[in-house]
Amino acid sequence: MVMRISENIKFNTIVDNMFKSQDSYNKLAEKIASLKEINRPSDDPIGMNRVLNLRESRASVEQYTRNMNGCESCLTITESKMSAAGDLLIKAREVAVAQSTATASAEMRSAEAETIEQLIDEMLALANSKYDGRYLFSGAKTGEAPFSSSGRVAAEIGEPVAADGNGDFDGTVTSGGVYSGSVNGTYVVKIVTDGETLANTEYRVSSDGGKTWGPVKYDLADGTPVDLADGVELTFTEGGTNLSKDDIFYVHGFTDGYYNGNGEELSVNVGEGTSFAYSISGEAVFTDKGEGNVEIFKVLSDLKGFLEADDPNGIASCLDDLKAASDQISKNISRCGTRINRLEIAKNNMADMEMDLAGLISEVEDADISEIITRLSMKEIVLKASYSVASKIGNLTILDFLR
């Protein structure tokens, strides 16, 4: 069977091929302009999927690097503040050494008491330093000033605080008990079910600020104290609207002393599944609680009192504590340095990884310009030929065959 090829079929075939050549030419020109082999998923679906995965990994590396840069800045500022605090303690010890001798007069000791008071004020300013809007030495309580100018003479339990986002409970919540914790702590009650009354409302308790939770309990009776551990109690009384699921109430326990923060350290991820603690709590640096050994503000306050009282023996008794306080500061400065060194190693590893990922992305995504220019030249020849043939087909008529 002979198939008749009409002029219309010829024309459509040539035009279709010409359009295909134009499309191929335009894609090659786009690759030259963008320097990319893959400009859209349809160019290479498998390659694009690999590029997206590599870009995701690279974005994670960049975020880890930003985290480490932030950690390094925070540690550098922390180290600087502690170094300044160490200098103040050296000056205080010099005063104590000079004024503990029999040659010092009452007038001299009284004048040096004013010096120690200035050192205390400066030490308080350093201990309450901020970085990026957050207190450096308050542990996880970064929005609260970690140290007060006057110390607590006994342990205290703070007022309960309702979390943002709680329901419309309009009863009362009061704290009580006698705090027996050895360090400042945060205690939490979380409601786990809605209840018509307090007696049938279930709840859980955390003694570490919400990191871990105890078992579900059922004894949230009206007016009956709830034991949160370490002597901390909360008492709930009925209101017109009962507690709702996920309502949370906090209460802080404070030991004696000047510190209002806690002993927790802030941390961020600096790698896949790798957490890094970048803060040092004021509890470890300035107090005798937790990892600390000396209550620095008490030592300075005692020294000031002995100077005012013209008591050389009392002044001499402060020397060992001042030396221990300096050692405590130096220990935490060393901790900062160790962590900064670790960050440097981690940052170098991340920089190498980022370079490797950039190379892999380039290998898949970037265009071979010399090859594409060659292909573009070939397509240009084909396209010109298509234009030439198309122009001739358009000029052919039946009269050309009747001559």
C-alpha positions as CSV (number, residue, x, y, z in Angstrom):
1,M,0.0,0.0,0.0
2,V,1.4,3.4,-1.0
3,M,0.9,6.2,1.4
4,R,0.3,9.6,0.0
5,I,2.5,12.3,1.5
6,S,0.7,15.6,1.1
7,E,2.4,19.0,1.2
8,N,0.6,19.7,4.5
9,I,2.2,16.7,6.1
10,K,5.6,17.7,4.9
11,F,5.1,21.3,6.2
12,N,3.9,20.1,9.6
13,T,6.8,17.7,9.9
14,I,9.4,20.3,9.1
15,V,7.8,22.8,11.4
16,D,7.6,20.3,14.3
17,N,11.2,19.4,13.9
18,M,12.2,23.1,13.7
19,F,10.3,23.7,17.0
20,K,12.1,20.8,18.6
21,S,15.5,22.2,17.4
22,Q,14.5,25.6,18.8
23,D,13.6,24.0,22.1
24,S,16.9,22.1,22.3
25,Y,18.8,25.3,21.3
26,N,17.0,27.4,24.0
27,K,17.8,24.8,26.7
28,L,21.4,24.7,25.8
29,A,21.5,28.6,25.8
30,E,19.8,28.6,29.2
31,K,22.5,26.2,30.6
32,I,25.2,28.5,29.3
33,A,23.6,31.5,30.9
34,S,23.0,29.8,34.3
35,L,26.1,27.6,34.2
36,K,23.9,24.8,35.5
37,E,23.2,21.5,33.9
38,I,20.0,21.2,35.8
39,N,17.7,24.2,35.8
40,R,14.4,22.4,36.5
41,P,13.5,18.9,37.8
42,S,12.5,17.8,34.3
43,D,16.1,18.3,33.1
44,D,17.3,15.4,35.2
45,P,14.8,14.0,37.8
46,I,17.3,11.7,39.4
47,G,20.1,14.3,39.4
48,M,17.7,16.9,40.9
49,N,16.7,14.6,43.7
50,R,20.3,14.0,44.6
51,V,21.0,17.8,44.4
52,L,18.1,18.5,46.8
53,N,19.4,15.9,49.3
54,L,22.9,17.4,49.1
55,R,21.5,20.9,49.5
56,E,19.6,19.8,52.6
57,S,22.7,18.3,54.1
58,R,24.6,21.5,53.3
59,A,21.9,23.6,54.9
60,S,22.2,21.5,58.0
61,V,26.0,22.0,58.0
62,E,25.6,25.8,57.6
63,Q,23.1,25.8,60.5
64,Y,25.5,23.9,62.7
65,T,28.2,26.3,61.8
66,R,26.0,29.3,62.8
67,N,25.2,27.5,66.1
68,M,28.9,27.1,66.7
69,N,29.7,30.7,65.9
70,G,27.0,31.8,68.4
71,C,28.4,29.4,71.0
72,E,31.9,30.7,70.5
73,S,30.8,34.3,70.9
74,C,28.9,33.5,74.1
75,L,31.8,31.5,75.5
76,T,34.3,34.3,74.6
77,I,32.1,36.9,76.4
78,T,31.7,34.6,79.4
79,E,35.4,34.0,79.6
80,S,36.1,37.7,79.5
81,K,33.6,38.4,82.3
82,M,35.1,35.7,84.5
83,S,38.6,37.0,83.8
84,A,37.5,40.4,85.0
85,A,35.9,38.8,88.1
86,G,39.2,37.0,88.8
87,D,41.0,40.3,88.6
88,L,38.6,41.7,91.2
89,L,39.3,38.8,93.6
90,I,43.1,39.4,93.2
91,K,42.6,43.0,94.2
92,A,40.4,42.0,97.1
93,R,43.1,39.5,98.3
94,E,45.7,42.2,98.1
95,V,43.6,44.4,100.3
96,A,43.1,41.5,102.8
97,V,46.8,40.8,102.9
98,A,47.7,44.4,103.5
99,Q,45.0,45.0,106.1
100,S,45.5,41.8,108.1
101,T,48.8,43.0,109.4
102,A,49.4,44.8,112.7
103,T,50.7,47.9,111.0
104,A,47.4,48.7,109.4
105,S,45.3,51.3,111.3
106,A,41.5,51.4,111.8
107,E,41.3,54.4,109.5
108,M,43.1,52.5,106.7
109,R,40.8,49.5,107.1
110,S,37.7,51.7,107.1
111,A,38.9,53.3,103.8
112,E,39.6,49.9,102.3
113,A,36.1,48.7,103.3
114,E,34.9,51.3,100.8
115,T,37.2,49.7,98.2
116,I,35.7,46.3,98.8
117,E,32.2,47.7,98.5
118,Q,33.1,49.0,95.1
119,L,34.6,45.6,94.2
120,I,31.3,43.9,95.3
121,D,29.3,46.3,93.1
122,E,31.5,45.6,90.1
123,M,31.4,41.9,90.8
124,L,27.6,42.0,90.9
125,A,27.6,43.8,87.6
126,L,29.8,41.2,86.0
127,A,27.8,38.3,87.5
128,N,24.6,39.9,86.0
129,S,26.1,40.5,82.6
130,K,24.0,40.0,79.5
131,Y,24.8,38.8,76.0
132,D,22.3,39.0,73.1
133,G,19.6,40.1,75.6
134,R,20.0,37.1,77.9
135,Y,21.8,36.8,81.3
136,L,25.1,34.9,80.9
137,F,25.2,33.3,84.4
138,S,21.5,32.5,85.2
139,G,21.6,28.9,83.9
140,A,18.4,28.1,82.0
141,K,16.5,31.1,83.6
142,T,18.0,33.5,81.1
143,G,15.4,36.2,81.5
144,E,16.0,36.7,85.2
145,A,18.9,38.5,86.9
146,P,21.0,35.7,88.5
147,F,22.3,37.6,91.5
148,S,20.8,40.0,94.0
149,S,22.7,42.5,96.1
150,S,21.5,40.9,99.4
151,G,21.6,37.2,100.1
152,R,18.8,35.0,101.4
153,V,19.5,33.9,105.0
154,A,17.4,30.8,104.5
155,A,15.9,28.6,101.7
156,E,12.8,29.9,100.1
157,I,10.0,28.7,97.8
158,G,8.8,31.2,95.2
159,E,5.3,32.0,94.1
160,P,3.7,29.6,91.5
161,V,3.6,30.8,87.9
162,A,1.0,29.7,85.3
163,A,2.5,29.0,81.9
164,D,1.5,31.0,78.8
165,G,-1.3,29.3,76.9
166,N,-3.0,27.8,80.0
167,G,-6.8,27.5,80.0
168,D,-9.3,29.6,81.9
169,F,-8.9,28.0,85.4
170,D,-10.1,30.6,87.9
171,G,-9.3,28.8,91.1
172,T,-6.3,29.6,93.2
173,V,-2.8,28.0,93.2
174,T,-0.5,28.6,96.2
175,S,2.9,27.4,97.1
176,G,4.2,26.1,100.4
177,G,6.4,23.8,102.3
178,V,10.0,24.1,103.4
179,Y,12.6,23.8,100.7
180,S,15.2,21.1,101.3
181,G,17.0,21.1,97.9
182,S,20.8,21.5,97.9
183,V,20.6,23.8,94.8
184,N,18.1,26.1,93.2
185,G,15.4,24.1,91.4
186,T,12.3,24.4,89.2
187,Y,9.3,22.2,89.9
188,V,6.4,21.7,87.5
189,V,2.9,20.4,87.6
190,K,1.3,19.4,84.2
191,I,-2.4,18.6,83.9
192,V,-2.9,15.5,81.6
193,T,-6.7,15.2,81.5
194,D,-9.7,17.5,81.7
195,G,-11.7,17.0,84.8
196,E,-15.0,18.3,86.1
197,T,-13.5,18.8,89.5
198,L,-10.0,18.8,91.0
199,A,-10.5,15.4,92.5
200,N,-10.9,13.7,89.1
201,T,-8.2,15.7,87.4
202,E,-5.0,13.7,86.5
203,Y,-1.6,15.4,86.6
204,R,2.1,14.7,86.4
205,V,5.0,16.2,88.3
206,S,8.6,17.2,87.2
207,S,11.3,18.1,89.7
208,D,13.9,19.1,87.0
209,G,12.1,21.9,85.2
210,G,10.1,19.7,82.8
211,K,12.9,17.6,81.4
212,T,11.5,14.4,82.9
213,W,8.1,13.5,84.3
214,G,6.8,11.3,87.0
215,P,3.9,8.9,86.7
216,V,0.3,10.1,86.4
217,K,-1.4,10.9,89.7
218,Y,-5.0,11.3,90.7
219,D,-4.9,13.0,94.2
220,L,-5.3,16.6,93.1
221,A,-8.0,17.3,95.7
222,D,-9.4,20.7,96.6
223,G,-7.2,22.3,99.2
224,T,-4.9,19.3,99.6
225,P,-1.1,20.1,99.1
226,V,0.6,18.3,96.2
227,D,4.2,17.2,97.0
228,L,6.5,18.2,94.1
229,A,9.7,16.9,95.8
230,D,12.4,18.6,98.0
231,G,9.7,19.9,100.3
232,V,8.0,22.0,97.6
233,E,4.2,21.9,97.7
234,L,1.4,23.4,95.5
235,T,-2.2,23.7,96.7
236,F,-5.1,24.0,94.2
237,T,-8.6,25.2,95.2
238,E,-11.7,24.9,93.1
239,G,-13.0,27.8,90.9
240,G,-15.8,28.3,88.5
241,T,-13.8,26.9,85.6
242,N,-11.7,23.8,86.2
243,L,-8.2,23.0,85.0
244,S,-7.7,22.0,81.3
245,K,-5.5,19.4,79.7
246,D,-1.8,20.6,79.2
247,D,-2.2,23.4,81.8
248,I,1.3,23.9,83.4
249,F,2.3,25.6,86.7
250,Y,5.9,26.3,87.7
251,V,7.4,27.0,91.1
252,H,11.1,27.7,92.0
253,G,12.9,26.6,95.1
254,F,15.9,28.7,96.3
255,T,18.7,27.9,98.6
256,D,20.2,30.4,100.9
257,G,22.6,32.8,99.3
258,Y,22.7,35.4,96.5
259,Y,21.9,33.2,93.5
260,N,18.5,33.3,91.8
261,G,19.3,31.2,88.7
262,N,19.8,27.5,88.4
263,G,22.6,25.1,87.7
264,E,21.5,24.1,84.2
265,E,23.6,24.8,81.1
266,L,22.2,25.9,77.7
267,S,23.0,23.7,74.8
268,V,22.5,23.5,71.0
269,N,23.2,20.9,68.4
270,V,26.5,21.3,66.6
271,G,26.2,18.1,64.6
272,E,23.8,15.2,63.8
273,G,22.7,14.1,67.3
274,T,25.6,16.0,69.0
275,S,24.6,18.5,71.7
276,F,27.0,21.1,73.0
277,A,26.7,23.0,76.3
278,Y,27.8,26.6,75.7
279,S,26.9,28.3,78.9
280,I,28.4,28.1,82.4
281,S,26.0,28.7,85.3
282,G,26.6,31.3,87.9
283,E,26.0,28.5,90.5
284,A,29.3,26.9,89.5
285,V,31.2,30.2,89.1
286,F,30.1,32.3,92.0
287,T,28.5,30.0,94.7
288,D,29.3,27.1,96.9
289,K,26.3,25.1,95.5
290,G,26.4,22.5,92.8
291,E,29.9,22.4,91.3
292,G,31.0,25.5,93.2
293,N,33.0,25.5,96.5
294,V,32.9,29.2,97.6
295,E,30.1,31.7,97.9
296,I,32.1,34.6,96.5
297,F,29.7,37.4,97.4
298,K,29.5,36.2,101.0
299,V,33.3,36.1,101.3
300,L,33.6,39.7,100.0
301,S,30.7,40.8,102.2
302,D,32.5,39.2,105.2
303,L,35.7,40.9,104.3
304,K,34.0,44.3,104.1
305,G,32.5,43.7,107.6
306,F,35.8,42.7,109.1
307,L,37.4,45.8,107.7
308,E,34.7,48.0,109.0
309,A,35.0,46.3,112.4
310,D,38.8,46.8,112.5
311,D,39.2,43.0,112.9
312,P,42.6,41.8,111.6
313,N,42.1,38.2,112.5
314,G,38.7,38.2,110.7
315,I,40.4,39.8,107.7
316,A,43.1,37.1,107.7
317,S,40.4,34.4,107.9
318,C,39.2,35.5,104.5
319,L,42.5,34.9,102.7
320,D,42.0,31.2,102.2
321,D,38.4,31.7,100.9
322,L,39.6,34.4,98.6
323,K,42.3,32.1,97.2
324,A,39.7,29.3,96.8
325,A,37.4,31.8,95.0
326,S,40.1,32.7,92.6
327,D,40.8,29.1,91.9
328,Q,37.1,28.5,91.3
329,I,37.0,31.3,88.8
330,S,40.2,30.0,87.1
331,K,38.7,26.5,86.9
332,N,35.7,27.8,85.0
333,I,37.8,30.0,82.7
334,S,39.7,26.8,81.8
335,R,36.3,25.1,81.1
336,C,35.5,28.0,78.7
337,G,38.9,27.5,76.9
338,T,38.4,23.8,76.6
339,R,35.0,24.3,75.1
340,I,36.2,26.9,72.7
341,N,39.0,24.6,71.5
342,R,36.4,21.8,70.9
343,L,34.4,24.3,68.9
344,E,37.4,25.1,66.7
345,I,37.9,21.5,65.9
346,A,34.2,21.0,65.2
347,K,34.1,24.1,63.0
348,N,37.1,22.9,61.0
349,N,35.4,19.6,60.4
350,M,32.2,21.3,59.4
351,A,34.1,23.6,56.9
352,D,35.7,20.5,55.3
353,M,32.3,18.8,55.1
354,E,30.7,21.9,53.5
355,M,33.5,22.0,50.9
356,D,32.9,18.3,50.1
357,L,29.2,18.8,49.8
358,A,29.7,21.9,47.6
359,G,31.9,19.7,45.3
360,L,29.3,17.0,45.1
361,I,26.6,19.5,44.2
362,S,28.8,21.1,41.6
363,E,29.6,17.7,40.1
364,V,25.9,16.9,39.6
365,E,24.5,20.4,38.9
366,D,27.1,22.5,37.2
367,A,27.4,22.5,33.4
368,D,30.5,21.6,31.3
369,I,30.6,24.9,29.4
370,S,33.0,23.7,26.7
371,E,30.8,20.7,25.9
372,I,27.6,22.7,25.9
373,I,29.1,25.3,23.6
374,T,30.0,22.6,21.1
375,R,26.5,21.1,21.3
376,L,25.0,24.6,20.9
377,S,27.0,25.2,17.7
378,M,25.8,21.9,16.3
379,K,22.2,22.7,17.2
380,E,22.6,26.1,15.6
381,I,23.6,24.5,12.3
382,V,20.6,22.1,12.5
383,L,18.3,25.0,13.3
384,K,19.6,27.1,10.4
385,A,19.1,24.1,8.0
386,S,15.5,23.7,9.4
387,Y,14.8,27.4,8.7
388,S,16.2,27.1,5.2
389,V,14.1,24.0,4.3
390,A,11.0,25.5,5.9
391,S,11.4,28.6,3.8
392,K,11.6,26.6,0.6
393,I,8.6,24.4,1.5
394,G,6.5,27.6,2.0
395,N,7.3,28.9,-1.5
396,L,6.3,25.7,-3.3
397,T,2.9,25.7,-5.2
398,I,1.2,23.5,-7.8
399,L,2.2,26.0,-10.5
400,D,5.9,25.2,-9.9
401,F,5.2,21.7,-11.3
402,L,3.2,22.9,-14.3
403,R,6.0,24.9,-15.9
